[in-house]
Amino acid sequence: MPRRALAYVVLITLCFGLTGCDLLRSKARDQYYDIWEAVGREKREMLVKRVGKARNAQEEAQEQFEDALEEFQALTGHDGGDLERTYESLKAEFEKAETRAEAVRERIRKVENVAESLFSEWKTELETFDNAQFRKDSAAKLDATRQKYAKVVSAMNRAASSMDPVLVRLRDQVLYLKHNLNAQALGSLDQEVVNLQGDVNRLIADIQASITEADRFIAELDAEG
């Protein structure tokens, strides 16, 4: 990338973090994507790549939530050994799950940002067609792409929302253990672990559905060229 373009990308990226007029931030975002497009990275390609990264982040989150569940399930057979170490281990699993969940949300935000810019530009460019049939065909493709995108981003947001009840339950269990480091407290968590498994199972189902939609979206847009 030319140095001038690189410097402008950095400048626009920094602008995203500043508070101020929404209109200015929107224009800055569009200019950011225009710079990338000028060096060969079209918004459509960026959207496909960001959907792929969000998909991978969800897969990593699923693995972490499964690990956390296994750690808490082990409580049911705990013999009351080193409770402090048990608490620290569970706390670490919870914090990793929190980090993975936030990574998923950030990836989804990035997908939404580039999609908003892509569709805005596409709609504006429709008005520049002189050929009515070209305009009609392009408008139909825009609508079809929007519908595909709506499905995948809806599935992603649904999966992200499913992480919240799991995190709440994990947080409660970790905090309870912190306040009650004794074998009796571990025994009282048996039913909570069962409830946690139900929440994790629902989360996994939502993540798998989201991954399926992401894979379909990527394959369809790649096939369109």
C-alpha positions as CSV (number, residue, x, y, z in Angstrom):
1,M,0.0,0.0,0.0
2,P,1.3,3.5,-0.8
3,R,2.6,5.4,2.2
4,R,0.1,8.2,1.7
5,A,-2.8,5.7,1.5
6,L,-1.5,3.9,4.6
7,A,-1.2,7.1,6.5
8,Y,-4.8,8.1,5.6
9,V,-6.1,4.7,6.7
10,V,-4.4,5.1,10.1
11,L,-5.9,8.6,10.4
12,I,-9.4,7.5,9.6
13,T,-9.1,4.5,11.9
14,L,-8.1,6.8,14.8
15,C,-11.1,9.0,13.9
16,F,-13.5,6.1,14.6
17,G,-12.5,6.2,18.3
18,L,-13.3,9.9,18.7
19,T,-16.6,11.2,20.0
20,G,-18.4,13.7,17.9
21,C,-20.9,14.2,15.1
22,D,-22.4,10.9,13.8
23,L,-22.4,12.3,10.3
24,L,-18.7,12.9,10.4
25,R,-18.0,9.5,11.7
26,S,-20.2,8.0,9.0
27,K,-18.2,9.9,6.3
28,A,-14.9,8.9,7.9
29,R,-16.0,5.3,7.8
30,D,-16.9,5.5,4.1
31,Q,-13.6,7.2,3.3
32,Y,-11.8,4.5,5.2
33,Y,-13.4,1.8,3.0
34,D,-12.8,3.9,-0.1
35,I,-9.1,4.0,0.6
36,W,-9.0,0.2,0.9
37,E,-11.0,-0.1,-2.3
38,A,-8.5,2.1,-4.1
39,V,-5.7,-0.4,-3.3
40,G,-7.8,-3.4,-4.5
41,R,-9.9,-4.4,-1.4
42,E,-13.5,-3.9,-2.3
43,K,-16.1,-3.6,0.4
44,R,-17.8,-6.8,-0.8
45,E,-14.6,-8.7,-0.4
46,M,-14.1,-7.1,3.0
47,L,-17.6,-8.2,4.1
48,V,-17.0,-11.8,3.1
49,K,-13.7,-11.8,5.0
50,R,-15.2,-10.2,8.1
51,V,-18.1,-12.7,8.1
52,G,-15.4,-15.4,8.0
53,K,-13.6,-14.0,11.0
54,A,-16.8,-13.6,12.9
55,R,-17.6,-17.2,12.2
56,N,-14.2,-18.3,13.5
57,A,-14.6,-16.2,16.6
58,Q,-17.9,-17.9,17.3
59,E,-16.3,-21.4,16.9
60,E,-13.5,-20.4,19.3
61,A,-16.1,-19.1,21.8
62,Q,-18.1,-22.4,21.6
63,E,-14.9,-24.3,22.5
64,Q,-14.3,-22.1,25.4
65,F,-17.8,-22.3,26.8
66,E,-17.6,-26.1,26.5
67,D,-14.4,-26.1,28.4
68,A,-15.9,-23.9,31.1
69,L,-18.9,-26.3,31.3
70,E,-16.6,-29.3,31.7
71,E,-14.7,-27.5,34.5
72,F,-18.0,-26.8,36.4
73,Q,-19.3,-30.3,35.8
74,A,-16.3,-31.6,37.6
75,L,-17.6,-30.0,40.7
76,T,-20.2,-32.7,41.1
77,G,-17.6,-35.3,41.9
78,H,-15.2,-32.9,43.8
79,D,-13.9,-34.4,47.0
80,G,-13.4,-31.1,48.8
81,G,-9.6,-31.0,48.2
82,D,-7.9,-27.7,47.4
83,L,-10.9,-25.4,47.2
84,E,-8.9,-22.3,46.6
85,R,-7.3,-23.8,43.6
86,T,-10.7,-25.0,42.4
87,Y,-12.1,-21.5,42.7
88,E,-9.1,-20.0,40.8
89,S,-9.5,-22.5,38.0
90,L,-13.2,-21.9,37.6
91,K,-12.7,-18.1,37.7
92,A,-10.1,-18.4,34.9
93,E,-12.5,-20.4,32.7
94,F,-15.2,-17.8,33.3
95,E,-12.8,-14.9,32.4
96,K,-11.7,-16.7,29.2
97,A,-15.4,-17.2,28.2
98,E,-16.0,-13.4,28.8
99,T,-13.1,-12.6,26.6
100,R,-14.3,-14.9,23.8
101,A,-17.8,-13.5,24.0
102,E,-16.5,-9.9,23.6
103,A,-14.4,-11.0,20.7
104,V,-17.5,-12.3,19.0
105,R,-19.4,-9.1,19.6
106,E,-16.5,-7.0,18.2
107,R,-16.3,-9.2,15.1
108,I,-20.1,-8.8,14.5
109,R,-19.7,-5.0,14.9
110,K,-17.1,-5.0,12.2
111,V,-19.3,-7.0,9.9
112,E,-22.2,-4.6,10.5
113,N,-20.0,-1.5,9.8
114,V,-18.6,-2.7,6.5
115,A,-22.1,-4.0,5.4
116,E,-23.7,-0.6,6.2
117,S,-21.1,1.2,4.0
118,L,-21.3,-1.4,1.2
119,F,-25.1,-1.2,0.9
120,S,-25.1,2.6,1.2
121,E,-22.7,2.9,-1.6
122,W,-24.5,0.3,-3.7
123,K,-27.8,2.1,-3.3
124,T,-26.3,5.5,-4.3
125,E,-24.6,4.1,-7.3
126,L,-27.9,2.7,-8.6
127,E,-28.9,6.2,-9.4
128,T,-25.9,6.7,-11.7
129,F,-27.0,4.1,-14.2
130,D,-28.3,5.4,-17.5
131,N,-29.3,1.9,-18.7
132,A,-32.6,1.0,-17.0
133,Q,-32.1,-2.7,-17.3
134,F,-28.6,-2.6,-15.7
135,R,-30.1,-0.5,-12.9
136,K,-32.9,-3.1,-12.4
137,D,-30.5,-6.0,-12.4
138,S,-28.2,-4.3,-10.0
139,A,-31.0,-3.4,-7.7
140,A,-32.3,-7.0,-7.7
141,K,-28.8,-8.2,-6.7
142,L,-28.6,-5.6,-4.0
143,D,-31.9,-6.8,-2.5
144,A,-30.8,-10.5,-2.7
145,T,-27.4,-9.7,-1.0
146,R,-29.2,-7.7,1.7
147,Q,-31.5,-10.7,2.4
148,K,-28.6,-13.1,2.6
149,Y,-26.7,-10.7,4.9
150,A,-29.8,-10.2,7.1
151,K,-30.0,-13.9,7.7
152,V,-26.3,-14.3,8.7
153,V,-26.1,-11.2,10.9
154,S,-29.4,-12.2,12.6
155,A,-28.0,-15.6,13.4
156,M,-24.7,-14.1,14.6
157,N,-26.5,-11.7,17.0
158,R,-28.8,-14.5,18.2
159,A,-25.8,-16.6,19.1
160,A,-24.1,-13.7,20.8
161,S,-27.2,-13.0,22.9
162,S,-27.2,-16.7,23.9
163,M,-23.9,-16.2,25.5
164,D,-25.3,-13.7,28.0
165,P,-27.3,-16.1,30.2
166,V,-24.4,-18.5,30.3
167,L,-22.0,-15.8,31.4
168,V,-24.5,-14.6,34.1
169,R,-24.8,-18.2,35.4
170,L,-21.0,-18.7,35.3
171,R,-20.4,-15.4,37.1
172,D,-22.9,-16.2,39.8
173,Q,-21.3,-19.6,40.4
174,V,-17.8,-18.2,40.6
175,L,-18.9,-15.4,43.0
176,Y,-20.8,-17.9,45.2
177,L,-17.7,-20.1,45.4
178,K,-15.6,-17.0,46.3
179,H,-17.8,-16.3,49.2
180,N,-18.2,-20.0,50.3
181,L,-15.0,-21.9,49.9
182,N,-16.2,-25.1,51.5
183,A,-17.3,-28.6,50.4
184,Q,-21.0,-27.9,51.3
185,A,-21.0,-25.0,48.8
186,L,-19.8,-27.3,46.1
187,G,-22.6,-29.7,46.8
188,S,-25.2,-27.0,46.6
189,L,-24.1,-26.1,43.0
190,D,-25.0,-29.5,41.6
191,Q,-28.4,-28.3,40.3
192,E,-26.9,-25.1,39.0
193,V,-24.4,-27.1,36.9
194,V,-27.4,-29.0,35.4
195,N,-29.0,-25.6,34.5
196,L,-25.7,-24.4,33.1
197,Q,-25.5,-27.4,30.8
198,G,-28.9,-26.6,29.4
199,D,-27.9,-23.0,28.7
200,V,-24.6,-24.1,27.1
201,N,-26.5,-26.6,24.9
202,R,-28.8,-23.9,23.6
203,L,-25.8,-21.6,23.0
204,I,-24.0,-24.3,21.0
205,A,-27.1,-24.9,18.9
206,D,-27.3,-21.2,18.2
207,I,-23.6,-20.9,17.3
208,Q,-23.8,-23.9,15.0
209,A,-26.8,-22.4,13.2
210,S,-24.9,-19.1,12.9
211,I,-21.8,-20.9,11.6
212,T,-24.0,-22.7,9.0
213,E,-25.4,-19.3,7.8
214,A,-22.0,-17.8,7.7
215,D,-20.6,-20.6,5.6
216,R,-23.6,-20.4,3.2
217,F,-23.2,-16.6,2.9
218,I,-19.5,-16.9,2.1
219,A,-20.0,-19.7,-0.4
220,E,-22.8,-17.8,-2.2
221,L,-20.9,-14.5,-2.5
222,D,-17.7,-16.3,-3.5
223,A,-19.7,-18.2,-6.2
224,E,-21.0,-14.9,-7.6
225,G,-17.5,-13.7,-8.1
